[in-house]
Amino acid sequence: MLNFTFQNPTRILFGQGRIADLKDEVPTGARVLITYGGGSVVATGTLDEVRAALTGFTVHEFGGIEPNPTYETLMQAVELARAEKIDFLLAVGGGSVIDGTKFIAAAIPFAGEPWDILARQAPITSAVPFGTVLTLPATGSEMNCGAVVTRRATHDKLVFMNPLVFPRFSVLDPTKTYTLPPRQVANGVVDAFVHITEQYLTYPADAKVQDRFAEGLLLTLIEDGPDAINEPIDYAVRANLMWTATLALNGLIGAGVPQDWATHMLGHELTALHGLDHAQTLAIVLPAMLDVRRVEKHAKLLQYARRVWGLHDGTEDARIDLAIAETRTFFESLGVPTRLAAYGIGAEAIPPLLAQLDRHGLTALGEHQSFGLAGARQVFELAL
């Protein structure tokens, strides 16, 4: 096991009815800006519940944060927060709203050009505190300190991480996911699944706890993912799905183990250039990525085949083939296509994607920092 330091300061309020507890979590006298996305939190009554829980606080609202939140939109929220002297943020929504709110939190007190937080990894010395009310289990953003933001004008989709943007608390009420469209539920399952594999499908590090933890989370997604789509009002299923997605990226399974994240980096460029959902890009890239890098991931792929998919017979290569095929079949069974062609993207799209990776300096990726543009080309070609 590798050396590691682990600390997660986010307080979790899990279960039905926990939005009412917001009044005890938001600092007394805070000037609050509620951030949210489209109209779903309005239509479902979730925003009304949040407003009721914050009775007595000075509250402003900023809606319209899009999936794959954009710098252009988020900067409008920053300007509003500065003008209204906001000192606490509350993100109500899924990972995009929470990611966007992390950027807003960091940008409000930032003295320079806020885009530098992403483009230049400019140091952050302070951030406005914030909490979250999660409505879409997927990204794990509700319990980590990372965020992804897109700049629409330049087709850049970039990541920043900083301990100052851990949420102070997150409310996880599984009933708030009952009305999610099947596409969003499926995307959430795929997103969480690939978060786990990025930390698990690397090379053995004798980290037995992390491996078994990761495998248990994967099995939960395989078992409950389809049920969440077919039986939307099932508290036990939604509760397990919500908690699995949070644990997939709160630092626990990644502590002391090598991590990859090449699948995400290639996926980000697909979103930036073609507008695909984040999870759709992961479903496209992961099976091809595992196939192209099967030699360096050989031992963990065999473990994955055995422990997650129950594959014990045949040659090692045959078991790896089957494990990759099972992964692809699982994503497809959720209604998430795993081929570029299914999204109308052909071979002509590959050179611009590679150019984007090169422009962003993403030429030495993976757990060994050995996955470059030649490998990326192979992955995209295999994903056609």
Beta strands, then each sheet from edge to edge (+ up, - down):
strand 1: 11-14
strand 2: 31-36
strand 3: 58-62
strand 4: 88-93
strand 5: 130-134
strand 6: 146-151
strand 7: 156-161
strand 8: 169-172
sheet 1: 1+ 8+ 5+ 4+ 2+ 3+
sheet 2: 6+ 7-
end
